[in-house]
């Protein structure tokens, strides 16, 4: 049993004991031309900045929540 796979030397001719190389194994389910276009190409995109809600909208939202809490406390002491 000096084989790397522990195969009995008498069974070397058995086709069930044929082990493909790593390249053959990993290439078996690959297409002939495995290079695919990128789904999200890098760079060269639009140069306009994304507009977010301003800080005033955030301040108004926080102030509204605080006001709602204060009104709730004032109405139900």
Number of C-alpha atoms within 10 A of each C-alpha: 9 8 9 6 9 8 12 11 10 8 10 12 9 8 8 8 12 9 10 10 9 8 8 10 11 10 12 10 8 9 8 8 6 8 7 6 7 7 6 6 8 7 7 6 7 7 7 6 6 6 6 6 7 8 9 9 10 11 10 11 12 12 12 12 11 12 12 12 11 12 11 11 10 9 7 7 5
